[in-house]
Amino acid sequence: MSASASSRYSQHLNASPLPLRYLGAALAQGALGWFGQRYFSVDGLVGYFGPGGGWALAVLLMGGRKYAWSLGMGGLVGELLAGTPLPLALLSSVGMTLSALLGHWLLRRDARFDAAFLNLRDYRQLLLKAAVLAPGPSALLGISGGTALGLLQTETYGLRLLQWWAGIGLGVMLVTPLVMTLLRGRHKFLVQRRGWETLLVLLTGALLGQFVLLDWLPQLLPLLPRKAYWLFPLVVWTAVRLGLLPTLLFTCITTVQAMSGLRENYGFFANSSIEFGLLDRWSYISTLSLVGITLAVYFKQRERDEAELRIAATAFECQEGMIITDAKRRILRTNQSFTRITGYSQEDVLGQTTAFMRADRQPASFYDNAWRTAREQGFWSDEVWHRRKNGEIFPQWLTATAVKDAYGEITNYVVTHIDISYRKQREAEVLAGQLEQRDALVREVHHRIKNNLQGITGLLRQFAQSYPETADPINQAIGRVRSIAVIHGLQGRSSERTVRLCELTSAIAGDISAVWQVPVRVDIPSPWTPCIIDEAEAVPLALVLNELIINAVKHGSQQARGVEVRLRKGEQADHVQVRISNTGSWQAPPPAPGNAPIRGGLQLIEAMLPRSGAQLLRDEEDGMIHVWLMLTPPVITLETARNTHVPDPDTQSPAPAG
């Protein structure tokens, strides 16, 4: 029995204390046992309808095996009250309990069994396992014991065994589902919209059963023929229109009527032989019950399936785009949301695979892995870029779920599409806002560092004025500090914290010119495609440029003081040559012919150079000294976003952005 059904019945049983529950189960078992032996047995020993067997199985299904002893005690008391000798009563009660336990075990072995009998499979299991197989211990123990005790004749052993077996089976077939259905709350049908129809049908069935099965009013209606099949249209109506519980009540009433006339041998099935009359009644009741209960369960199951289909159809037309494919991923059906999201109608995509929507932003291996995961694990989901019918590429959250049959084979895939364009847009907006706040904070930090460094240079300049003998080294220190301040000033001005080489060079040249009172001319051709300095190398490169320009200022000729800084592209667009020139001559020995690496005088500057991407060269020609700073990636990278026009290179102010 399923966990849901078990919990429902446990709620009914747990409504009262445990001793009262045991007592109630025993009293009901005793009453039904007495009723069966008193009214449904030929000789008071062997019954042909055992409602107690159906009650016992229902109690075990509801409450578990712990009720077995109370059922056995109740059955024993009922047998004794019906006049059954003590030895046979004891064997009968033990056999009834064993049959109920066997039926409970056979049904509980299948975890899918639900005693609510919501589908034909559950009722079929009840018939085959509990009504056909489970009565065996009760019949064998009771008939064998009665024969051994001399209470039953040996020559009628087989007939009595069949009679006992069929009587218990009939009780299980009718009483067990009736009790389980009543305790599920189905008795509320009396206050539902078909309650009066149910009462009318049951009353009509009872009156018709009295007339056909019990010879009721034969004198008043002598010419009206009595036909047993008259009850079949009524039970079919009950099953189709009213459901399982009214059908069970109808068949139980009819069974009581049919079996009540057996002892006196009257009614439609009256026969000179009671054995044949009993066989006729069993066949009739079994057929009537099977037809009615099967139809009731079938139509209830169909009604439930139709409701589930309506729910599924409603869910299918949801806000999410949905595709149903076969096992080979060919599209069988889509919903309206899929058309709204992608622009493709169902007719556009039938028979195709989902590959037609791919936007080629993910490799084919991505999709192969996705379908492999869905096939092997039964589920896959991820973000995918697809293409709408109008060619627009957009992001989707895709989920693929495998649908398997009873044998575990994949029959279909259900693929859901969620358009996450708006979500991605919102995420981008939030990220942009966060980056804007971060950039504002970074710019503020760089601005404050620049201001503090400029404050330091002011203090150094005051110290140099107070102690003129320290002016040269302090001015050199001021230049270094100001070059670092330039870096932070440029980084604080840019949202990307990028520093362009042309800007840095112009800014340092302007500062040095102001401090040393020496003209420093910056020559940048126009147009000029700027290069970005690597952030980690910005400060070292600023110090290198500062030292090179200060050295040119300090060591230039006194007659023609002035320094020229010229920027030119190298052999490639992302290579830059920075040439710093001043009048004068090297004090070192004459260099080797042509350009050669600097050795000796600028060793400190060489030590500050980045390990790769920067090189110093020197040259002397016609009274001019040239120092070349050769820069290549990774120290600098070409900025290709836009070309920037730099104003007249004769100006001494820093070059503008770009």
C-alpha positions as CSV (number, residue, x, y, z in Angstrom):
1,M,0.0,0.0,0.0
2,S,1.3,3.5,-0.8
3,A,2.5,5.8,1.9
4,S,-0.2,8.3,1.2
5,A,-3.0,5.8,1.6
6,S,-1.4,4.3,4.7
7,S,-1.2,7.7,6.3
8,R,-4.8,8.5,5.5
9,Y,-6.1,5.4,7.2
10,S,-3.7,5.8,10.1
11,Q,-5.3,9.1,10.9
12,H,-8.7,7.4,11.2
13,L,-7.3,4.7,13.5
14,N,-5.3,7.1,15.6
15,A,-8.4,9.2,16.4
16,S,-9.1,6.9,19.4
17,P,-6.8,5.3,22.1
18,L,-5.1,2.0,21.2
19,P,-7.1,-0.2,23.6
20,L,-10.3,1.1,22.2
21,R,-9.1,0.4,18.7
22,Y,-8.2,-3.2,19.5
23,L,-11.6,-3.6,21.2
24,G,-13.5,-2.1,18.2
25,A,-11.7,-4.3,15.7
26,A,-12.4,-7.4,17.8
27,L,-16.1,-6.5,18.3
28,A,-16.6,-5.9,14.6
29,Q,-14.8,-9.1,13.7
30,G,-17.0,-11.1,16.2
31,A,-20.2,-9.5,15.0
32,L,-19.4,-10.2,11.3
33,G,-18.3,-13.7,12.2
34,W,-21.6,-14.4,14.0
35,F,-23.6,-12.8,11.2
36,G,-21.9,-14.9,8.6
37,Q,-22.4,-18.2,10.5
38,R,-25.9,-17.4,11.5
39,Y,-27.3,-16.3,8.2
40,F,-24.9,-17.5,5.5
41,S,-24.2,-21.1,6.3
42,V,-26.1,-24.3,5.4
43,D,-25.4,-26.4,8.4
44,G,-24.1,-23.7,10.8
45,L,-20.5,-24.9,10.3
46,V,-19.4,-23.9,6.7
47,G,-20.3,-20.5,5.5
48,Y,-20.8,-19.5,1.9
49,F,-20.3,-15.7,2.4
50,G,-17.7,-14.5,5.0
51,P,-17.8,-10.7,5.5
52,G,-15.5,-11.2,8.5
53,G,-12.6,-12.2,6.2
54,G,-13.0,-8.9,4.3
55,W,-13.1,-6.9,7.5
56,A,-10.0,-8.6,8.9
57,L,-7.9,-7.8,5.8
58,A,-9.1,-4.2,5.8
59,V,-8.0,-3.8,9.4
60,L,-4.6,-5.2,8.7
61,L,-4.2,-3.0,5.7
62,M,-5.2,0.1,7.7
63,G,-3.4,-0.6,11.0
64,G,-0.8,-3.2,10.4
65,R,-0.2,-6.7,11.7
66,K,-0.4,-5.7,15.4
67,Y,-4.2,-6.0,15.1
68,A,-4.0,-9.8,14.2
69,W,-4.5,-11.0,17.8
70,S,-7.5,-8.9,18.4
71,L,-9.1,-10.1,15.2
72,G,-8.4,-13.7,16.1
73,M,-10.0,-13.2,19.6
74,G,-13.1,-11.5,18.1
75,G,-13.5,-14.2,15.4
76,L,-13.4,-16.9,18.1
77,V,-16.1,-15.2,20.2
78,G,-18.3,-14.7,17.1
79,E,-18.0,-18.4,16.1
80,L,-18.9,-19.5,19.7
81,L,-21.9,-17.2,19.8
82,A,-23.1,-18.6,16.5
83,G,-23.0,-22.1,18.0
84,T,-19.8,-23.5,16.5
85,P,-18.1,-26.1,18.7
86,L,-15.1,-24.8,20.5
87,P,-12.4,-26.9,18.6
88,L,-13.8,-25.9,15.2
89,A,-14.3,-22.3,16.4
90,L,-10.7,-22.1,17.5
91,L,-9.4,-23.6,14.2
92,S,-11.7,-21.3,12.2
93,S,-10.6,-18.1,14.0
94,V,-6.9,-19.1,13.6
95,G,-7.4,-19.9,10.0
96,M,-9.2,-16.6,9.3
97,T,-6.4,-14.6,11.0
98,L,-3.7,-16.5,9.0
99,S,-5.6,-15.8,5.7
100,A,-5.8,-12.1,6.5
101,L,-2.1,-12.0,7.3
102,L,-1.3,-13.8,4.1
103,G,-3.4,-11.4,2.1
104,H,-1.8,-8.4,3.8
105,W,1.7,-9.8,3.1
106,L,0.9,-10.5,-0.6
107,L,-0.5,-7.0,-1.2
108,R,2.2,-5.2,0.8
109,R,5.0,-6.8,-1.2
110,D,4.2,-4.4,-4.0
111,A,5.0,-0.9,-2.9
112,R,2.8,0.5,-5.7
113,F,-0.4,-1.1,-4.3
114,D,-2.9,1.6,-3.0
115,A,-5.8,0.3,-1.0
116,A,-7.8,3.4,-2.1
117,F,-8.3,1.4,-5.3
118,L,-7.8,4.4,-7.6
119,N,-7.0,2.2,-10.6
120,L,-7.8,-1.2,-12.0
121,R,-4.4,-2.6,-11.2
122,D,-5.0,-2.2,-7.4
123,Y,-8.4,-4.0,-7.6
124,R,-6.9,-6.7,-9.8
125,Q,-4.2,-7.4,-7.2
126,L,-6.9,-7.6,-4.5
127,L,-8.9,-10.2,-6.5
128,L,-5.9,-12.3,-7.5
129,K,-3.8,-12.2,-4.3
130,A,-6.3,-11.6,-1.5
131,A,-9.6,-13.1,-2.8
132,V,-8.2,-16.1,-4.7
133,L,-5.0,-17.1,-2.9
134,A,-5.3,-15.8,0.6
135,P,-8.4,-17.7,1.7
136,G,-6.4,-21.0,1.4
137,P,-5.2,-21.3,5.0
138,S,-8.6,-20.6,6.5
139,A,-10.4,-23.1,4.2
140,L,-7.8,-25.8,4.6
141,L,-7.5,-25.4,8.4
142,G,-11.2,-25.1,9.0
143,I,-12.4,-28.0,6.7
144,S,-9.5,-30.3,7.6
145,G,-10.1,-29.7,11.3
146,G,-13.8,-30.2,11.1
147,T,-13.4,-33.4,9.2
148,A,-10.8,-34.7,11.6
149,L,-13.1,-33.8,14.5
150,G,-15.9,-35.8,12.9
151,L,-18.0,-32.6,12.5
152,L,-17.9,-32.8,8.7
153,Q,-18.3,-35.8,6.4
154,T,-15.2,-37.0,4.6
155,E,-17.0,-37.6,1.3
156,T,-18.0,-33.9,1.1
157,Y,-14.5,-32.6,1.8
158,G,-13.8,-31.1,-1.6
159,L,-17.2,-29.5,-1.9
160,R,-17.0,-28.0,1.6
161,L,-13.4,-26.8,1.0
162,L,-14.6,-25.0,-2.2
163,Q,-17.6,-23.6,-0.3
164,W,-15.4,-22.2,2.5
165,W,-12.8,-20.9,0.1
166,A,-15.3,-19.1,-2.1
167,G,-17.2,-17.6,0.9
168,I,-14.0,-16.0,2.3
169,G,-13.0,-14.8,-1.2
170,L,-16.4,-13.2,-1.8
171,G,-16.2,-11.4,1.5
172,V,-12.7,-10.0,0.6
173,M,-13.9,-9.0,-2.8
174,L,-16.8,-7.0,-1.5
175,V,-16.2,-6.0,2.1
176,T,-12.5,-5.0,2.0
177,P,-12.9,-2.3,-0.7
178,L,-16.1,-1.1,1.0
179,V,-14.4,-0.6,4.4
180,M,-11.4,1.1,2.8
181,T,-13.5,3.4,0.7
182,L,-15.7,4.4,3.6
183,L,-12.7,5.3,5.7
184,R,-11.3,7.4,2.9
185,G,-14.2,9.8,3.4
186,R,-16.1,8.7,0.3
187,H,-19.3,8.5,2.5
188,K,-19.7,12.3,1.9
189,F,-21.4,11.4,-1.4
190,L,-24.8,11.8,0.5
191,V,-24.3,15.5,0.8
192,Q,-23.0,16.0,-2.7
193,R,-25.0,17.0,-5.8
194,R,-25.7,13.4,-6.7
195,G,-26.7,12.3,-3.2
196,W,-30.4,12.0,-3.9
197,E,-29.7,10.1,-7.1
198,T,-27.5,7.7,-5.1
199,L,-30.2,7.1,-2.5
200,L,-32.8,6.5,-5.2
201,V,-30.6,4.0,-7.1
202,L,-29.8,2.1,-3.9
203,L,-33.4,2.0,-2.9
204,T,-34.5,0.8,-6.3
205,G,-31.8,-1.8,-6.4
206,A,-32.9,-3.1,-2.9
207,L,-36.5,-3.3,-4.0
208,L,-35.7,-5.0,-7.2
209,G,-33.4,-7.5,-5.4
210,Q,-36.2,-8.3,-3.0
211,F,-38.5,-9.0,-5.8
212,V,-36.0,-11.1,-8.0
213,L,-33.9,-12.8,-5.4
214,L,-36.3,-13.2,-2.4
215,D,-39.7,-13.8,-4.1
216,W,-41.0,-10.6,-2.6
217,L,-44.7,-9.7,-3.4
218,P,-45.3,-12.7,-5.7
219,Q,-49.1,-12.5,-5.1
220,L,-49.3,-8.8,-6.0
221,L,-47.2,-9.2,-9.1
222,P,-47.9,-12.7,-10.3
223,L,-47.6,-12.0,-14.0
224,L,-44.3,-10.0,-13.8
225,P,-41.4,-12.3,-14.7
226,R,-38.4,-12.3,-12.3
227,K,-35.1,-12.0,-14.2
228,A,-31.7,-11.7,-12.5
229,Y,-30.3,-9.6,-15.3
230,W,-32.6,-6.8,-14.4
231,L,-30.0,-5.7,-11.8
232,F,-27.2,-5.4,-14.3
233,P,-28.3,-2.1,-16.0
234,L,-28.8,-0.6,-12.6
235,V,-25.3,-1.6,-11.4
236,V,-23.8,-0.2,-14.6
237,W,-25.7,3.1,-14.1
238,T,-24.4,3.2,-10.5
239,A,-20.8,2.6,-11.6
240,V,-20.8,5.0,-14.5
241,R,-22.7,7.8,-12.8
242,L,-22.0,7.6,-9.1
243,G,-18.6,6.0,-8.5
244,L,-17.0,3.2,-6.5
245,L,-18.7,3.5,-3.1
246,P,-22.3,3.5,-4.3
247,T,-21.4,0.5,-6.5
248,L,-19.9,-1.4,-3.5
249,L,-23.0,-0.7,-1.4
250,F,-25.2,-1.8,-4.3
251,T,-23.3,-5.1,-4.7
252,C,-23.1,-5.8,-1.0
253,I,-26.9,-5.3,-0.7
254,T,-27.5,-7.6,-3.6
255,T,-25.1,-10.2,-2.2
256,V,-26.9,-10.3,1.1
257,Q,-30.2,-10.7,-0.7
258,A,-29.0,-13.4,-3.0
259,M,-27.3,-15.4,-0.2
260,S,-30.2,-15.0,2.2
261,G,-32.5,-17.0,0.0
262,L,-30.2,-19.9,-0.3
263,R,-31.1,-21.6,3.0
264,E,-34.8,-21.6,2.3
265,N,-34.1,-22.2,-1.4
266,Y,-36.3,-19.5,-2.9
267,G,-35.9,-16.7,-5.3
268,F,-34.7,-16.6,-8.9
269,F,-31.9,-19.1,-8.1
270,A,-34.1,-21.7,-6.3
271,N,-33.0,-25.2,-7.2
272,S,-33.6,-28.7,-6.1
273,S,-29.9,-29.0,-5.2
274,I,-28.5,-26.5,-2.7
275,E,-25.1,-27.0,-4.2
276,F,-26.2,-25.9,-7.6
277,G,-28.1,-23.0,-6.1
278,L,-25.0,-21.9,-4.3
279,L,-22.9,-22.2,-7.4
280,D,-25.4,-20.1,-9.3
281,R,-25.5,-17.4,-6.7
282,W,-21.7,-17.3,-6.5
283,S,-21.4,-16.9,-10.2
284,Y,-24.1,-14.3,-10.4
285,I,-22.7,-12.2,-7.5
286,S,-19.1,-12.5,-8.7
287,T,-20.1,-11.4,-12.2
288,L,-22.3,-8.5,-11.0
289,S,-19.6,-7.3,-8.6
290,L,-16.8,-7.6,-11.2
291,V,-18.8,-5.7,-13.8
292,G,-19.9,-2.9,-11.4
293,I,-16.6,-2.4,-9.5
294,T,-14.5,-2.7,-12.6
295,L,-16.6,-0.1,-14.4
296,A,-16.6,2.2,-11.3
297,V,-12.8,2.0,-11.0
298,Y,-12.3,2.4,-14.7
299,F,-14.5,5.5,-15.1
300,K,-13.0,7.1,-12.0
301,Q,-9.5,6.4,-13.3
302,R,-10.5,7.9,-16.7
303,E,-12.0,10.9,-15.0
304,R,-8.8,11.4,-13.0
305,D,-6.6,10.9,-16.1
306,E,-8.7,13.5,-18.0
307,A,-8.3,15.9,-15.1
308,E,-4.5,15.3,-15.2
309,L,-4.5,15.8,-19.0
310,R,-6.3,19.1,-18.5
311,I,-3.8,20.1,-15.9
312,A,-0.9,19.0,-18.2
313,A,-2.4,20.9,-21.1
314,T,-2.8,24.0,-19.0
315,A,0.8,23.6,-17.7
316,F,2.0,23.1,-21.2
317,E,0.6,26.4,-22.3
318,C,2.6,28.3,-19.6
319,Q,4.9,31.3,-19.8
320,E,7.9,29.0,-20.5
321,G,8.5,27.9,-24.0
322,M,8.2,24.1,-24.3
323,I,9.2,21.6,-26.9
324,I,8.4,17.9,-26.9
325,T,10.6,15.7,-29.0
326,D,10.8,12.0,-29.7
327,A,13.7,9.8,-28.6
328,K,15.8,11.0,-31.6
329,R,15.2,14.6,-30.6
330,R,12.9,15.3,-33.5
331,I,10.3,18.0,-32.5
332,L,6.7,16.7,-32.1
333,R,5.0,19.6,-30.5
334,T,5.6,23.2,-29.2
335,N,3.5,25.6,-27.2
336,Q,2.4,29.2,-27.8
337,S,5.1,30.6,-25.5
338,F,7.8,28.9,-27.7
339,T,6.4,30.8,-30.7
340,R,6.2,34.0,-28.7
341,I,9.8,33.7,-27.6
342,T,11.5,32.4,-30.7
343,G,9.1,33.5,-33.5
344,Y,8.9,30.0,-34.9
345,S,5.4,28.5,-35.2
346,Q,4.8,24.8,-34.6
347,E,4.5,24.2,-38.3
348,D,7.9,25.7,-38.9
349,V,9.8,23.3,-36.6
350,L,7.9,20.0,-36.8
351,G,10.2,17.1,-37.6
352,Q,13.4,19.2,-37.0
353,T,15.9,18.9,-34.2
354,T,16.6,21.9,-32.0
355,A,19.9,22.5,-33.8
356,F,18.2,25.0,-36.2
357,M,18.1,27.5,-33.3
358,R,21.8,27.4,-32.5
359,A,23.6,30.8,-32.6
360,D,27.1,29.3,-33.0
361,R,28.3,31.0,-29.8
362,Q,28.9,27.6,-28.3
363,P,30.7,24.8,-30.0
364,A,29.0,21.6,-31.3
365,S,30.7,19.7,-28.4
366,F,28.7,21.8,-25.9
367,Y,25.4,20.5,-27.4
368,D,26.7,17.0,-27.7
369,N,27.6,16.9,-24.0
370,A,24.2,18.5,-23.1
371,W,22.2,15.8,-24.8
372,R,24.5,13.1,-23.5
373,T,23.9,14.3,-19.9
374,A,20.1,14.4,-20.5
375,R,20.2,10.8,-21.9
376,E,22.4,9.4,-19.2
377,Q,21.2,11.3,-16.2
378,G,17.7,12.1,-17.3
379,F,18.1,15.9,-16.8
380,W,20.3,18.8,-18.1
381,S,20.0,22.6,-17.8
382,D,22.3,25.5,-18.7
383,E,22.5,28.9,-20.3
384,V,22.4,28.8,-24.1
385,W,22.5,31.4,-26.8
386,H,19.9,30.8,-29.5
387,R,18.7,32.6,-32.6
388,R,15.2,33.9,-33.1
389,K,13.4,33.6,-36.5
390,N,14.3,37.2,-37.3
391,G,18.0,36.5,-36.7
392,E,18.3,38.1,-33.3
393,I,20.6,36.3,-30.9
394,F,19.4,36.1,-27.3
395,P,20.2,34.1,-24.1
396,Q,18.0,31.4,-22.8
397,W,17.9,29.1,-19.8
398,L,17.4,25.6,-21.3
399,T,16.2,22.5,-19.5
400,A,16.0,19.1,-21.1
401,T,14.2,16.3,-19.2
402,A,14.1,12.7,-20.5
403,V,10.7,10.8,-20.4
404,K,11.0,7.1,-19.9
405,D,8.6,4.2,-20.3
406,A,7.9,1.4,-17.8
407,Y,11.1,-0.4,-19.1
408,G,13.4,2.6,-18.5
409,E,13.7,3.4,-22.2
410,I,13.7,7.0,-23.3
411,T,10.6,7.8,-25.4
412,N,10.6,11.6,-25.4
413,Y,12.4,14.7,-24.3
414,V,10.7,17.8,-22.8
415,V,12.7,20.9,-23.4
416,T,11.7,24.2,-21.7
417,H,12.9,27.6,-22.8
418,I,13.1,30.6,-20.6
419,D,14.1,33.9,-22.2
420,I,16.6,35.5,-19.9
421,S,17.4,38.6,-22.0
422,Y,15.7,40.9,-19.5
423,R,17.5,39.2,-16.6
424,K,20.9,39.5,-18.4
425,Q,20.1,43.2,-19.1
426,R,19.3,43.8,-15.5
427,E,22.5,42.0,-14.4
428,A,24.5,44.2,-16.8
429,E,22.9,47.3,-15.5
430,V,23.6,46.3,-11.9
431,L,27.2,45.4,-12.8
432,A,27.6,48.7,-14.7
433,G,26.3,50.6,-11.6
434,Q,28.7,48.7,-9.4
435,L,31.6,49.4,-11.7
436,E,30.7,53.0,-11.9
437,Q,30.7,53.3,-8.1
438,R,34.0,51.4,-7.9
439,D,35.6,53.6,-10.6
440,A,34.4,56.7,-8.7
441,L,36.0,55.3,-5.5
442,V,39.2,54.4,-7.3
443,R,39.4,57.8,-9.0
444,E,38.9,59.5,-5.6
445,V,41.7,57.4,-4.0
446,H,44.1,58.2,-6.9
447,H,43.2,61.9,-6.6
448,R,43.9,61.9,-2.9
449,I,47.2,60.1,-3.3
450,K,48.2,62.7,-6.0
451,N,47.3,65.6,-3.7
452,N,49.3,64.1,-0.8
453,L,52.3,63.6,-3.1
454,Q,52.0,67.2,-4.3
455,G,51.9,68.3,-0.7
456,I,55.1,66.3,-0.1
457,T,56.8,68.1,-3.0
458,G,55.8,71.4,-1.6
459,L,57.5,70.5,1.7
460,L,60.6,69.4,-0.1
461,R,60.7,72.6,-2.1
462,Q,60.5,74.7,1.1
463,F,63.4,72.7,2.5
464,A,65.5,73.3,-0.6
465,Q,64.8,77.1,-0.4
466,S,65.9,77.1,3.3
467,Y,69.1,75.0,2.5
468,P,70.2,76.0,-1.0
469,E,73.2,73.6,-0.9
470,T,70.7,70.7,-1.1
471,A,68.7,72.1,-4.0
472,D,69.9,69.8,-6.7
473,P,69.3,66.4,-4.9
474,I,66.0,67.7,-3.4
475,N,64.9,68.8,-6.9
476,Q,65.7,65.4,-8.2
477,A,63.7,63.8,-5.4
478,I,60.9,66.3,-6.1
479,G,60.9,65.1,-9.8
480,R,60.6,61.5,-8.7
481,V,57.7,62.1,-6.4
482,R,55.9,64.3,-8.9
483,S,56.3,61.6,-11.6
484,I,54.5,59.2,-9.3
485,A,51.9,61.9,-8.6
486,V,51.4,62.2,-12.3
487,I,50.6,58.5,-12.6
488,H,47.9,58.8,-9.9
489,G,46.6,61.9,-11.5
490,L,46.2,60.2,-14.8
491,Q,44.7,57.0,-13.3
492,G,42.2,59.1,-11.2
493,R,41.0,60.8,-14.4
494,S,40.3,57.6,-16.4
495,S,37.4,55.3,-15.6
496,E,39.5,52.3,-16.8
497,R,42.5,53.4,-14.7
498,T,44.5,53.3,-18.0
499,V,47.6,55.5,-18.5
500,R,48.6,56.4,-22.1
501,L,52.3,56.8,-22.8
502,C,51.9,60.1,-24.6
503,E,50.0,61.6,-21.7
504,L,52.5,60.4,-19.2
505,T,55.5,61.7,-21.2
506,S,53.9,65.1,-21.7
507,A,52.9,65.4,-18.0
508,I,56.4,64.5,-16.7
509,A,58.1,66.8,-19.2
510,G,55.8,69.7,-18.1
511,D,56.5,69.1,-14.4
512,I,60.3,68.9,-14.9
513,S,60.3,72.1,-17.1
514,A,58.4,73.9,-14.3
515,V,60.7,72.7,-11.5
516,W,64.1,73.2,-13.3
517,Q,63.1,76.2,-15.3
518,V,64.3,74.6,-18.5
519,P,62.2,74.3,-21.7
520,V,61.3,70.7,-22.5
521,R,59.7,70.3,-25.9
522,V,57.5,67.2,-26.5
523,D,57.2,66.1,-30.2
524,I,54.2,63.8,-30.9
525,P,53.1,63.4,-34.5
526,S,49.6,63.9,-35.5
527,P,47.6,61.8,-35.9
528,W,48.8,59.5,-33.2
529,T,47.4,56.1,-32.1
530,P,48.1,55.9,-28.4
531,C,49.5,53.0,-26.4
532,I,48.4,51.9,-23.0
533,I,51.0,51.3,-20.3
534,D,50.6,48.1,-18.3
535,E,49.2,49.0,-14.9
536,A,52.0,47.2,-13.0
537,E,54.7,49.0,-15.0
538,A,53.2,52.5,-14.8
539,V,55.2,53.7,-11.8
540,P,58.6,52.2,-12.8
541,L,58.2,53.6,-16.3
542,A,57.3,57.1,-14.9
543,L,60.4,57.0,-12.8
544,V,62.5,56.0,-15.8
545,L,61.2,58.8,-17.9
546,N,61.6,61.3,-15.1
547,E,65.3,60.3,-14.6
548,L,66.0,60.4,-18.3
549,I,64.6,63.9,-18.8
550,I,66.2,65.2,-15.6
551,N,69.6,63.8,-16.7
552,A,69.1,65.5,-20.0
553,V,68.3,68.8,-18.3
554,K,71.2,68.6,-15.9
555,H,73.8,67.5,-18.4
556,G,72.8,69.7,-21.3
557,S,75.0,72.5,-22.7
558,Q,74.7,75.7,-20.7
559,Q,74.9,77.8,-23.9
560,A,71.8,76.1,-25.5
561,R,69.9,74.7,-22.7
562,G,66.7,72.8,-23.6
563,V,65.5,69.3,-24.0
564,E,63.5,67.6,-26.8
565,V,61.4,64.5,-26.2
566,R,60.1,62.8,-29.4
567,L,57.7,59.9,-29.7
568,R,57.7,57.8,-32.8
569,K,56.3,54.4,-33.8
570,G,58.7,51.5,-34.2
571,E,58.7,48.7,-36.7
572,Q,55.2,47.7,-35.6
573,A,52.2,49.8,-34.6
574,D,52.4,48.7,-30.9
575,H,56.2,49.5,-30.7
576,V,57.2,53.1,-29.6
577,Q,60.5,54.8,-29.5
578,V,60.9,57.6,-27.0
579,R,64.0,59.8,-27.9
580,I,65.3,62.3,-25.3
581,S,67.8,64.8,-26.8
582,N,69.9,67.6,-25.4
583,T,73.0,69.5,-26.5
584,G,76.3,68.4,-25.2
585,S,78.6,65.5,-25.3
586,W,79.2,62.3,-23.3
587,Q,82.0,62.5,-20.7
588,A,82.6,58.8,-21.1
589,P,85.0,57.3,-23.7
590,P,83.7,57.4,-27.3
591,P,81.1,54.8,-28.0
592,A,81.2,52.1,-30.6
593,P,79.9,53.0,-34.1
594,G,76.2,53.2,-34.5
595,N,73.6,52.6,-31.7
596,A,74.8,50.6,-28.8
597,P,73.5,49.7,-25.4
598,I,74.3,52.2,-22.7
599,R,76.8,51.0,-20.2
600,G,77.9,52.9,-17.1
601,G,76.3,56.3,-16.6
602,L,72.7,55.3,-16.6
603,Q,72.9,52.0,-14.7
604,L,70.4,53.1,-12.0
605,I,67.9,53.8,-14.8
606,E,68.5,50.4,-16.4
607,A,67.9,48.8,-13.0
608,M,64.4,50.3,-12.9
609,L,63.4,49.1,-16.4
610,P,60.8,46.3,-16.7
611,R,62.4,42.9,-17.3
612,S,60.9,42.6,-20.8
613,G,59.5,45.1,-23.2
614,A,61.9,48.0,-22.5
615,Q,65.4,48.8,-23.6
616,L,67.8,51.8,-23.4
617,L,70.0,52.9,-26.3
618,R,72.1,56.0,-26.8
619,D,73.5,58.0,-29.7
620,E,75.6,61.2,-30.1
621,E,75.5,63.2,-33.3
622,D,76.4,66.8,-34.3
623,G,76.7,68.0,-30.7
624,M,73.4,66.4,-29.7
625,I,73.0,63.5,-27.2
626,H,70.2,61.1,-27.9
627,V,68.9,58.5,-25.4
628,W,66.4,56.0,-26.9
629,L,63.8,54.3,-24.7
630,M,62.5,51.4,-26.8
631,L,59.0,50.1,-25.5
632,T,57.2,47.0,-26.8
633,P,54.5,44.7,-25.4
634,P,53.9,43.6,-22.7
635,V,54.9,47.0,-21.2
636,I,52.6,48.8,-23.7
637,T,49.6,47.7,-25.8
638,L,48.1,49.5,-28.7
639,E,44.8,51.3,-28.1
640,T,42.8,50.7,-31.2
641,A,39.4,52.0,-30.0
642,R,39.9,55.4,-31.7
643,N,42.6,57.6,-33.3
644,T,43.4,60.7,-31.3
645,H,44.7,64.0,-32.7
646,V,47.4,65.5,-30.7
647,P,47.8,69.3,-30.9
648,D,50.9,71.2,-32.0
649,P,53.9,69.2,-30.7
650,D,55.8,72.4,-30.0
651,T,53.7,73.0,-26.9
652,Q,55.1,72.1,-23.6
653,S,51.8,71.2,-21.9
654,P,50.9,67.6,-21.4
655,A,49.2,65.9,-24.4
656,P,45.5,65.5,-24.1
657,A,43.8,62.1,-23.6
658,G,44.5,59.9,-26.5
